[in-house]
Each structure stands twice: as C-alpha cells, then as structure tokens.
Amino acid sequence: MFNKPPLSLQQLGLLLLCTAWLLPGLIGHAPWKGGDGEHFMYLWLLLQNGIAPQTVAATPPLYYWVASATAWLTSPFLSLADGARLASGVFVALALFFIARSARVLYGAETGWAAALTLLGCIGLLVRGHELNAATAQFAAAAAMLYGIARMPQAKRGGWALGVGAVLMLLAGGAAEAALLLLLAWLLPLLLVDYRTPATWRTLVWGTLIALAASALWLAYLATQSIPFVRAFNLQHWLGDGARQATYYPSILGWYAWPAWPLALWALYRGRRQWRTPGIVLPVSVLLGLLMLYAFDTHPGEEQGLILLLPLALLGASGLFSLRRGAAYALLWFSVMLFGFIALLLWVYWSAHDLGIPARLAARLTRFGMLHVGELRPWTLVLGVIVSLLWIGILARLQRSPLRPILVWTASMTFVWVLLMSLFQAPLDRRLSYASVSQQLVAQIPSDECIQTYRVRDQQRLLLAYHSGRRFSPDDAGCNWLLMETRRRGAVPEAPPGWVKQWAGARPGDRSERFHLYARH
C-alpha cells in the first residue's frame, strides 16, 4: 500500500485546478438570497434549537450533519456560513473522485481525469456547487452508487460502494433515486454479458442488503421521532400538489450540461455499432431512468438536476478521446474566445466600479445600488492581475493531448469564476445578502427589544435575525416594534393604527422587496 507512485506534475496541476474551482465563492461572504440563504436558514434553526432537520426542512439530514461538522471544525477562523458552505465543497469533491473512478473502470485509466474535468466544466455545477446546497449530498451519493455499479463484475468493493452510496442517498433525500439506481443495477445483467458473473451477483446482494439494513434502522428511528416518512424521504417531490413539468429537465440540459452533452452525443455516435458495452449502457440507462423519474417531479429545479450531469460526464469523457481534430480545436478556441470576452467585460466593470471609468457605466452601477463606486481597492487589482496572468500562462504552456480541449474549457471557466470572486465578491455580498439591512435595523432598535413581523417571509426574517442579533416574532403582539415587507415596486403599506413609521429600506439596488419599520406610538 506504500508503493504507490507519487503524483506527477501534471496530476498535481490538475488537483490545483480542482482546488481553484472549489474554494473561491465558498467562503468570504454572508448567506445570499435564494438557495444559499434558504439552506443556511434551516442549518441555523437546527443549531439554535437542536431539532431534527426533517422538522424544519424538506430535505433529510445528511447535508446538515456534514455542514454542522465543517462549521464546527472551522469555527476558530471562519464564520458559521463560510464553514457550513464548505460541506458543498466536500460533496462536490467526493462526486469528482467517484466519477473519475467510475470512468477508469468503464473506459480505462486515462479517462479518469477526463471525466472529472468534464463534470467540473458543466455550467450548471458552477453556481450550485458554490452555495449551501443540500442537493450536493445527493450528487456525491449518486456518484458513489455509479462507481459501485461500474465495479460490480470485478470486486466485492463494488458492493460496499453501491450499498453505502444508497444509504447516503437515502439520508440525503434521494430515496427515489436510490431505488431507481438499485433497480437498474439488478437489470444490467439482462442487458450486458459482462455483468453475468458470480462477482456481479455477490455485489448486488451485498449492496442491496447493506441498503435494506440501513434503511430499516433509519425507518425505526423515524418511527420513534414521529417524523412523517413522506418528509423524511423527500417524497413530496413526487407526491406534491404542484403541476408536473415533464419537459423541465430536458429543456435546461442544453446550457446546464454544456459541454458534457455534445461530447456524450459524439461518444454514442462513435459507439453505435458496439452499443452493448458497460461504458454505453450504464450511463445511458441511468440518464434515461432519471429523466423518466424526474418527469413526475412536482417541484423541479436546477439543484435537483445536478445528478443528471454524472452519466453525461461519463459519456463525455469517453467521447473526448475519439474527438476529431477539428472539433477539438473548435471547443478549444470557443473556450478561449468566450471566457476571454467575459474576462474583458469583468475588467471593464471593475474599471467603472473602482476608477469611475467609463463614467456612464459607473453611474449605472451607482443606480444599481453599488456602493463605494470610484474608490480604488488595490488588493482586488493585484489579485485580479495575478489570476489573469496565471490563466494566460496556463494556456501558453498546455501541450497537445486528448485532454487539452476540456482542460482549456474548465480552466478558462475556473479563471473567470475566480476573477469574478476576486473583483466583485464584496459588492455582490452587499447586493445579495441581508447584512446591510440588518445593520440599519440594529441602529434603530435597542438590543433588548423584540420585533413583530407582518408579511415578512421566513427566509428574510431568519436571515435578518441572524445578522442583527435581534428577536423577530411573527406572532408576538406585545413587541414595541413592527417590521413589514412589501414585494411590489413603489408599494407603501398603510401605517397600522397606533404605530409610527421609523425607517424604510432594502438591499442595495433591490427593487423587488422593501422593509418598513414601525414603532408603537
């Protein structure tokens, strides 16, 4: 076990690229409005009250357990939100590891990095992988199950990966997905001769027994806690009252799974005469099965679609090594031109924000709610220049190889993301978080006073409470302060009898919601 060869310089460089993709955007900002704030709200309630995640969220607890652990481990030097957000990085890293291992099993050792880079380069993963996002736990668990299925004909370890992956999927809120993948694993021997081996049946039995035993223990625990099974297993996605949108996920894959899906289509075209191989049947059956399952989803969303990237990344990795030279150069130069143009735009906006040049764009940023326009931030300039020079250096030194097209795409997308976070994370934080609103409330309300809320949504109320340290209560009529929220532009609520308006405000540049504070007369 100690005779493993050391990592080559190329492998170290690829690991650094993955790290550069993972860390920027995970730390250094408050919870942002949207999915990031929603999951932080659930985590904060859990930590404040010590209650089970299923009682406050639609998603079972695995993600919140890991987020609590990462927040606790990093509490000496990171804020609660930053430490908790590292859980998403952990799960994305696990997904990359297992998808690379799956590709090595299905297509050969050289495709491991290709699968990881293809997955990392998918546009849909960029934002969702950098926020507090419970779906990343399902993402990692599904990747582990895929690895277990890929290894079924070869070793007993496939059974452990399949079973443990199914258990983690169950705890992550993917009971339906876990059942689907287990069913597909049992059906594969009917389609593939390679899977008709004693090792496959042993792996299937082991994996299924592990999943069933752990599921029984989890069900027994849920019964003692009086937690509804529908909520615990996240089944409201399939049993909810909302309208089913069968075309939602196919409709977003065009941009969400780029550039994995064109590479996957090429792989299918190249393998059309020998399609009954594990490298084609496994990812195609998983992708089609998931799309059929998600056709019945009553609450579709980009977060849930992360799992769809896994089979596409596997197929894309296999297609990359047979890509014709013209197509490879097209992807390479498209990457350079697209992300080079985006980088140029970011520098123009930085110039407007920090230097006030061009003046018209600077004025527009001010109207948009950006603060401190025209004030130079030297460290952002230095960091942005370093990031830009590193990208140019990487492009200049890349040697010709089958990996080069996807490596240029992923490295360029990572460069633009790091540049965005370097130049604009602080302005974006002021724009997307509720910290500035909370600071204004703190200036108005004594620390020992409570605040009654009216028409303030749960996410906004809890984020304001987290940032301000004040107690917000929607039902306490005895409070001396009242906070109201309006969600129509220009709407001004009528002052309730006995209350005097003290303040009104919103997040910088936000015209969709506004808060109004009243004091008891």
N, C-alpha and C positions, 0 to 999 in steps of 0.2 A: 504493500500500500504506500510505502515511502519512495518507490522507484518511479513515480510519475514524472515525466519530463517537465521542466519548468516552462512557464508561458513564454511564447515567442514575443518579440517586439510588436509584431502585427496584432497578436491577441491582446497584449496589454493596451495597445492603441484602441482596439475595439471596445475593451472594457471601459476605458476612459471616456469614449464616446457615449456609451450607455449611461455612465455616471453623469456626464454633462447633460444628457437628455433628462435624466430622472430628477436631479436635485433642484435646478432653478425653477421657481414657481411653487415649489412645495413649501418653502419656508420664507419668512420675511414679510408676511402680510397678514392682516386680520381676516376673519371669515368674510367671504364675499357673498353678496346677494345671489340667490339661486341654490344650486345643489350643494355647493360648499357650505353655505350658511345653514341649509336645512339639516345636513348630517351633523354639523357641529352643534346645532340646537339639540338634537337627540343625544349626542355624546355628553353635552353639558348637563342635561337633565339627569342622565344616568349617574354622572359623577356627583352631582349635587344631592340627589335623593337616594342613590343606591338601589334603584329599581331596575327590573329586567328590561332590556331593550325592546322586547316584544310589546311591552305595555305602552311604550311611547313612540314606537316607530313601526313601519310596515315591514321592515327588514329584520330577520333574525340576527343573533348577536355576534357572530364571528368577527365581523369588521370592527365592531365597537370594543370587543375584548382586545384585539390587537392594537387599535388606536389608543385605548386606555394605557396599554403597556408601553407603547412608544412614547406617549406623552409623559408617563411617569419616569421612564428611563432618561429622557432628555430634559426633564423639568429644571435641572440646575442651570441650563444655558439656553433653553428655548421656551417660548410661550406655549400655553396649552394648545392653541390652534395649530401652531407650527409643528409641535411634537406629535399631535394626533394625525396631522396630514401626512407624516412620514409613513403611516400604515399603507397609504395608497402606493407609495414608492416601493414598499416591501412586497406588496402583492403583484405589482407590475413586474418587478424583478423576478419573482417566482414564475410568473407566466412566461417571461422571456427564457428562463432556464429550461422549463419543461417543454416549451415549443421547440427549442433548439435540440433537446434530447430526442424528441419525437421525430424531428427531421433526420437526425443522424440514424435512427433506427430504420426509417422508411426509405431514405434515399441515399444514405452514405454519409461518412464523417464530414465531408467537405460542405455539406448543406446546413450544418448546424447554425453557423453564423449567418448564413443567408436567410434562414427562417426568422432569426431574432431581429435582424436588420429590417426585413420586410414588415414584420409586425410593428416594430418601433417606428417605422416610417409611415404607418397608416395615419391619415389626417384625423380620423375620429378619435384616436387614442390621445392626441396631443393635449387637449384641454381636459378631457375626462380623466386622464391619468395623473393630472396635477392638482386635483381638488379632493376634498374629503368626499369620497365616493364609495359607498358600500358595495357597488357592483364590481369593484376591482377584486373583492374577495371571491366572488363567483368566477371571475375571469381567471384567477390563478387556480382555483379548484378544477375548473373545466380543463385547463391546460394539463394539470396532473392526471386527470382521467384519460385524456387523449394519449398521454405518454403511456399509461398503463395498458390501454387498448392496443397501441402500436407494439408493445413488448410482449403481448400475450403468447405468441408462438415460441418465444425464446427463453424466458426465465421466470422464476417464481416472483421476482421483484415486480413484475407487471401486475400481479395480483394485489400486492400491497399498495402500489400507486393507484390502481383502479379503486380499491376499497376505501383507502384513506381519502382519495380525491372525492369520492361520493359522499363520505361523511362530512368533509369540509364544505362541499357544495350544499348539503342539507343545512348545515349551520350558517351558511352564507345566504340562505334564502332561495336556493336553486333546487328545490325538491323535484320539480317537474323536469328540469334539465338533467338532473342526476338520473332519474328514472329513464329518461329518453336515451342517455348515453349507455346505461347498463343494458337496455333492450337492444340497442344497436350492436353492442359487444356480443350478445348472445346470437344475433342474426348473422354476424360476419362469417362464421364457419359455413353457412349455407351458400355464401357467395364466393368465398375465396378458398382455394385448395390449401394455400399456405397456412391457413388457420385451423385446418383439420388435423391437429396434432394433440397428443396427450397433454403436452405442456399448456396448450390453449385451454383445454377443459379444466385443468387444475387451477389455472389463473382465474378463469371465470368463476369457479366455485369459491375459491379463496376470496376474491374481490367481492362477490355477492354476499358471502357470509359475513365479512367484515362490515359491509354497508348495512346489512339487515340487523346485526347485533347492536351496532352503534345507534341505529335508528330506533330500535326497541328501547334502549336505555334513554334516549332523548324523549321519546313519547312518554315513558314512565315519569320522567322528570316534569314534563309539561303538565301531565295529569295532576301531579302534586301541587303545581303552582296555579292551577285553574286558568291556564293560558289557552285561548281558543286555537285549535290546530290550524284553522284557515290562516290566522295571522302568523302563527309560529312558522308555518311552511311557506309563507308568502304566496298563498294560493289565491289571494284576492285579484292577482293579475289575470287569472283565468275565470274566476267566479264573480267578478265585479259587475256593476250595473252599467259601466260605460260601453260605448259602441266599439265593436271590434273593427280594427283597421288593418285588414289583411295585407294591404299594399304598403304599409308604412315602412317596414324594414327594407324590402326590395327597393323602395323609392330613394332611400338615403344612401344605399351602398355605393352609388356612383362616385360620390365625393368622400364618403365616410371610410371606405375601404381602399381608396387610392393610395399607393399604386399596386396593392396586392391583387386586386381583381383582374387587371389586364394580364399580369404575369400568370395568374391562375388559369385564365382562359387559354393562354398560349400553351401551358402545360397540358391542359385537356386536349387541345388540338394535336399536340405532338404525340400524346399517348393514346389517341383514338383507336389505334389498331390493337393495342395491348392494354385495354382498359381494366381487365380483371386482375389488377395487382393491388396490394395493400396501399401503395402510395397514391392511388387514384380513388379507389372505392371508399377507403376510410374517410378522407376529408370531404368527399362529395356527399356521402351518406349523412355525415354529421351536419354539413351545411344545409342540405335539403330537409333533414329532420327538424333542425332548429327553426328554419323558415316556416315549416308547416305548424310547429308548435306555437311560434310567435304570431301566426295569423289569427290566433284566438286570444291574443293579449288585449285586455281592455284598457291598459294603461301603458301604451308603448312609449319609448323614449330612447334617446341616444345612449344613456347609461347602460340599459339592458342590452344594447346592440354590440357591446364590446366582445361578447363571446363569439359572435359571427366572424370576427377578424381572425380567430385561431385557425379554422380549416382553410381559409383563404390564404393566410400566411404560409401554411404548409405547402399548398399547391403552388403558390407564387415562388417559393424557394426552389422547388423542383424545376419550374419553368425558367428560372433565371439562368441556369447552366446550359440551356439549349437555345437561349435568345440569340437571334441573328444580329450580326454586327450593326446593321442599320438601325434596328430597333433599340439596341443597347446605346448607341450614340444619341439617338433621339431622346431617350429618357435622361441621359447624362446632361445634354445641353439644355433640355427643358428645365431640369432641376437648377442648373446654374443661372439661367436667364430669369426664371420665375423668382427664386429666392434672392438673387442679386437685385432685382427690381424692388422686391419688398423691403430689402435692407436699405436701399437708397431712399425709399419713402420714409422709413423709420428715422433715418438721419435727417431728412428734411423736416420732419415733425419735431425731432429733437432740437434742431436749429431754431424753429419757431418757438418752442417751449422755453429753451434756455437762453437764447440770444435775441429773441424777438424778431428774427429774420426768417422768412418774409413777414412783413408787418401784418398783411391781411390774414394770413394763416394764424399768426399769433393772436390777433383779435378774435378770430373764430374759436380758438382754443379757450380764450377767456370767457366767451359767451357759452361755451360748452361746460363751463364750471371748473376748468383747470385753474389751480391756484399757483402763485409764485411764477407766473409767466414772465419771461425776461430776466430771470435770476439764474446765473450760471451755476451748475453743480459740477465742480471739477472732477469728482470721483466717478461720476457716471460717464463723463467724457473719456477718462483714462480707461475705464473698464470696457466701454464700447469699442474704443480703438483696439485694445488688446484682443477682444473677441473677433473683430473684423480681420485683423492681421492673422490670427490663428486659422480662420476659415480659408483665407487666401493661401496660406502656407500648406494647409491640408490638400487643397485642390491641386496645387503645383507639384506636390510630392507623390500623389497617388499613382501607382503603377497599373498597367493594364492587367486586368484579371476579370473572371466572370462576376466577381462581387462588385466591381467598380460602379456600375450604374446605380444599384440600390444603395451602395455606400455613399455615393455623391448625393443622392436624394436625401437619405436620412441625416447625413452630416450637415447638409445645407439647411434642412428644416430645423435641426437642432440649433444651428448657428442663429437663425432668425428668431427662434424662441428665446435663446439666451440673450440675444441683443435686445429683444423686446423687454425682457425682465430687467436687463441692466439699465436701460434708458428710461423705462416708464413704469416700473413696478410701484414706486412711491405714488405717482399721480393716479395710477389705476387703483391703488389701495384707497386713496381718498375718495375716488369716484364710486367704487363698488362696495365699500364697507360702510357700516353704520357708526364707526368710531367718531367721525366729526359731528354727527347729530347728537351722539351721546355726550360729547364734550359740551355742547351748547346746553343740553338739558341739565348737566351737572352744575353749570354756572347759575341756573335758575332755581334749583330745588335743593334744600338742605338734605344732608345725608341721612337724617333720621325720619324723613317723610316718605310716605308711600304714594304711589301714583295709580289712580284708577284709569283703565284704558277703555276706549269705546271704538269699535270697528278697527282696531289695530290687530293685524294678523299675527298668528302665533310666532312665526319666524322672526318678524320685525320686533315683536315685544320681547322675546327672549334674547335676541342679539343686543337690543338696547339695554336690557338688564345686565347682560354680561359686561358690556363696555362701561356702563355708568356706575355699576355697583348699587343702583337704586332698586327698590322693590316695586315691581309692576303687578297690579292685580286687576283683572277684568271685572271682578265681582264685588270688590270692597267699596261700598258706597260711603264708608267713613273716611276715605282719603281726602286730603285737602287740595290735591292736585288731580287734574283730569287731562289725559292725552287722547286726542282724536286723530284719525288718519283719513285723508281724502285721496282718492285714486283717479280723479278726473282733473285735467289741466284747468287751472283757474277756479276750481271749486273752493268755496269758502263756507264752512259749516256755520250754522246759526248758533250763537252762543247760548248754552243752556241757562235757564233761569238760576240766578244765584252764583254764577261763575263769571269771572273777568279774564279776558284773553291776555296772556303774558308774553307769548312768543309763538312764532311760526317758522318752520324751517324744513330743509330736506337735504339729502345728499347732494354734493356739488354737481350741478348740471342735470339733476334728475327732475324731470317734469311729469313723471307718471305717478308719483306719490309725494304727499306733503303731510307734515305733522303739525298739529295745533295744540298748544299747551294753555290750560286754563287754571286759575287759582280760585278757590272758594271765596266768595265775597263776604 
